[in-house]
Amino acid sequence: MLKRLPLLLLCLAAAPVAPATAADYPSRAIKMVVPFAPGGGTDVLGRIIAQRLAEQWGQAVVVENQPGASGGIGTRAVAKAEPDGYTLLMASTGALMAASAALAPEGHFDVNKFFAPITVVAAPPYLLVVNPSVKADSVAELIKLASEKPKALSFGSSGIGAASHLSGALFEKDAKIEMLHVPYKGTGPAVTDLLGGRIDMMFSPSTTVQAFVAAGKLKALAVTGAKRSKFFPKVPTVAEGGLPGYASVGWFGLLAPAHTPPEIVDKLNKAVVAIMATPDVKDHMAKLGAEPEPQSPEEFARYINADVAKWSALVKEQNITIPGAGK
């Protein structure tokens, strides 16, 4: 009997592991990858969701920042992770754009081939903010200033291909101006340099600049949405400020690797949607200038594909090279 024991153990070790099910999920810690440096909008919202999920389920939800390639490095890492619900991605417009260039270099990106969308968390307009030293108090004045001195004004972003970059590229195209783009490895570092006057302006998630605008350390010239934000009712849209037709909205949302069991995706969706509906989280997000925008996984997938298609057309037209394309 003792001689047969090692063989029995070997057979047990080789036996297939039962797939994860919603009934026992989560039974261990979950990793949430944020593909940008700490302090940016994706990071802030990701940590809110992670904390609430941990409280609700009694399991740790560990946020891991993996910046680089405009969010593409962390995003691609999650696409290759085990589809068991224990690796999640807090993504954004720019992260999916950066990843799509590498995951689908031939074009026609379909998020469902690489990810299991869970839900959008927020889809706020960006704020066009400038350092107080910039001699412009409106969009029209900013355009005039940039027209007089091509590439004299610099705008920062969280990386090439990020929504903060694409919003600026769209602004340049529509206004027929040229500015100097300065990419960073996240919104946080870019805002730091904006506050220090090392760059002039930025199209930033309101979550990261609202407090600085309130304190007078930055000037908010416009919101990038098609209509005014209820959080900044006195700030005009870019279109109102002098660039008719301009509109740019970023999004933040939760995804898992493709082929994650649908019942786990559904459980995550219901949990996050419930979290976003709680008064304290809604109040917390309102203070950050964000509003919950929950969707079903199917709705979120359609939203992502339409968004990537829109920005891909601009990237092609403006000859923007997305980092990591073809890798």
N, C-alpha and C positions, 0 to 999 in steps of 0.2 A: 504493500500500500504506500509506504513512504517513497519507494522508487518511482511510483506513478505520479506523485504530487507535483514535481516540477513540470511535467507534461501538462497536467491539469491547469497549472498557473499560466503556462505559456498559451494555452488555448483561450483562457479567460482574457488574457492581455490582448490577444489578437481579435477578440470578438468586437464587432462594430459597436460604437458608442451611440446610444439612442439620441436622436435629434432633439434639440431644445423645443419645448412646448410652452404655450402661454400659461398652462396650469402651474408650472413650477418656476416660471420666469418672473423676476430675476432671482437666482439662487446664489449669486456671487457678485462681486464688484463689476461695475460697468465703466468702460473707458469712453469719455467723450473727447474726440479730437477737435481742437480749434486750430485751423490752418493759418493762423496769424499770431503775431506777438501779443502778449498781454496788454490790456488797456483799451483795445479797440472795441467797436460796436459788436462784432461777432463774439468776442471774448466776454463782454459784459452780459449780453443776453444768454450766452451759453452757460455761464455760471449761475444765473438766476434759475434756469431750467434744471441744471444739475443738482443744485441744492434742494429744490422742491421735490424732484424725483427721489432723491436719497431719503428725504423725510417721509415721503409717502410709502416707499417700499422697504425701508429699513436696510437698504444695501448702499454701499458707497458708490457714488458716481464721480469718478476722478476726471477732472479736466486736464487735458494734456495739450499744451501749445506746441504745434509743429509748423513754424513759419517757413516761408521760402517759396520762390517762384510764384509770387503773387497769390499764394494760397494753394497752388497746384500740388506741392509736395505732400502736405497733410491730406489733401483731398484724394489724391491717387493712392495713398497708403490705405485709406479706409476702403476704397474700391476693391483692394486686393485682400482685405481682412476676412477672417472667417465669418460667414453670414449667420451668426448665431444670436444676434441681438446684444452682444456684450462689447461691441465696438460701434460707436455712433459718431456721426459727423455733424458739428454745428457749422453749417455752410452759409455762404452768401453769394450774391450775384457774381462777384469777381472770382471767388474760389472755383465756382463751376465753370466760368469762362476759361480760367487758366487750365483747369483739368481737362476740359473738352478738347482743347487744342492738341493734347497729347493722347487722350483716350480715343478720339475720333478725328485723326488728322485729315481724313478725306472729306470731312464735313458731315452734315446731317446727323448731328449729335442727338441721341435719344437717351435721356437720363435712365430709363428703365433697364438699359443694357448693363449699366454699371452700378446703379444704386436702387435702393428701395425707399422712395420718398415717404416721409412720415407726416410732417405738417410744416407749413410756414409759421413762423413765430411772430414776425412783424415785417411789414413792408413800408417803412417810412420814407418820405422824401428826404433828400439830403439838404443840408444847409450850405449855401455859398457864404463862407466866412473869410474875412481878410484881417490881416494884422492892422492895428490902429494906425500904423505909419503910412499905409496905402492911402493916397489922396483921392479916394473915391467913396461916395456914400450911397451909390445906387448902381444898378447893373449898367445903366446907360453911361454913367461916368466911368465905370470900370472898362467898358468896351472902348470908349473914346481914348482912355489912357493907354490901353493895349494897342490900339490902332496907331497911335502916334509913335510908339516905341516897340516894334515887333520883338518878341522874345525877351523883353526887359522884365516883364512880370513872370514870376515863377509860381507854379501851383504844385502842391504835394499830393501824394496819393498813397494808398496802402500797398501799391505794387502795380506793375504794368499789367493791364487787362482787368484790374479791379474796378468795381463800380465807381469808386472815387476818381479813377483815371478816365474811365469811359465817359463819365458825366462831364469832365473837363474837355475831353476830345470832342464831344458833341457840342459843347459850348463854343469851342474854337471854330468848328465847322459852320455852325449856324450864324455866328457873329462875324465870320470871315476875318479872324485874327490869328496871330501866332503867339503862343506863350511857351515858357520853358517848363517841361514836365520833370518833376523830381520824385522818383518812386522810392518808397520805403518798404520795410518788411512788416507793415501793419499800420493801422490808423494811429495808434498811440504814439509811436516815434515821430510820425509826421506832424501831429498836433503839437508835440513838444517843440519841434523846430519852428512851427508857425508862431507859437507863443514867443519864442526867442527872436523872431524876426529874420530867421535864416531862409524862410520862404515867405512869399507874399500872401498866398491865398490857398483855399482848399475847398473841395466839395466833400463835406464830411457828414457821417451819420450824426444826427443830433444828439445821440446818446453820449458822445464823447466831447462835445463842445458846448452843450447847453449852459453848463455852469460858468464857463469862461465868457460866454456872451452876456450872461446875467451880471457878471462881475465887471464888465467893460474891458476885459482883456482881449476880446476879439469883437469885430463888427460883423453882424449878420446882414448881408445885403439882400438875400432872397432864399426862398425854398425852391427845390427843383421839381416839385410835383405839378400836376395840371391845375390844382386848386390850392388855396392857402391851407396851411396846417392849423388844426384847432389848437395846437400847442403853441403856435407862434402866429396868432391872428393878425398882428400888426406888421408882420414881415411879408412883403409881396412875393409873388411867384417870379421866376426868371422871366416868364412871358410878360407879366405885367410890368416888370422893371425895364423892358426894352428889347426883348428877344421873343417876339410872338411865335407860338408853335413849339417852343422848347418844353420838354418834359422828360424827367429822368427819376426813376424810383428804384431804390435798392431793396433787396429782401434778405431776410435771415431765416433759416429754417433747419430742421433736423432731418437727417437721412441716415440710412444703414446700408451696408453692402447689398448688392443685388442678390436675390435668392434667399434673403432673410425670411423665415417662415411668415406667411401672411398674418397668422394669428398673433404673432409677436409684434409685427408692424401695427396691427390694429390696436393691440393693448397699449403700445407706446403712444399712438395717436390719441386715444381716449384719455390717457393720463396727462399728456401735455396740453390738450385742449381744455381739460378740467382745471389744470394749473393756471392757464392763462385767463380763465374766467373768474378766478378768486379775486375779491376786492383788493386785498393787499398787494397782489402781484400787478393788477391793473394800475393801482396807484403808484407802485414802484416804477413801472414802465412809463407812466405818464410823466413822472418827475424826470425821466431820462429822455422825454420827447418821443417815445415810441408807443404804438397802439397795437394790441394783439390782433392778428389777422389769421385765425385758425382755418384750416382747410382739411378736406379728406385727403388720403394719400393719392387718390386718382386725380383730384383737382390740383394738388400740388405738382404732380408729374406734368400735367398739361401746362401749368403756369411756368415751370422751369424751362420746358422745351420751347415755349413761345418767347421767353425772355432771352435765352441763349441765341435763338435765331435772329432776334432783333439786334442784339449787340454784335453778333458775328458779321452781320451785313456792314455795320459801321467799321469794325476792325478791318474788313477787306477793303472798304472804300478809302480808309485813311492809311492803309499800309502799316498797321500796327502789328508788330511781331510779339506774339504771346510767348513768354518764357516756357521752355520745356516742350514746345510743340515737336511732335515726332519722336519723343523719348518714351 
